[in-house]
Amino acid sequence: MKPRSQFEDRRIPKIDSFFQVYSGRWHGWGNEEPFPSRHNLGRDYLVEAARERAKEMVILAVLLLAAAWPTVLVMIEIARLHQSHH
């Protein structure tokens, strides 16, 4: 049997009936709030920013120590040479 076109009988075409009308309530998270994490968004951002800042500070400290190490060694050698001449 040949499939019938939805336009053959000149009525309104069939539509997809799997859509859902938004009723003003959020049904995806199990609670009544439309977006449950929205009130935590600022706090979550601050916590993540603090973590990133802590990582950056550790890296900066390592780089500063690596850069300062030769200067510290030179100062120690100068102090030793100065003491040995007196």
Buried (B, 14 or more C-beta within 10 A) or exposed (E): EEEEEEEEEEEEEEEEEEEEEEEEEBEEEEEEEEEEEEEEEEEEEEEEEEEEEEEEEEEEEEEEEEEEEEEEEEEEEEEEEEEEEE
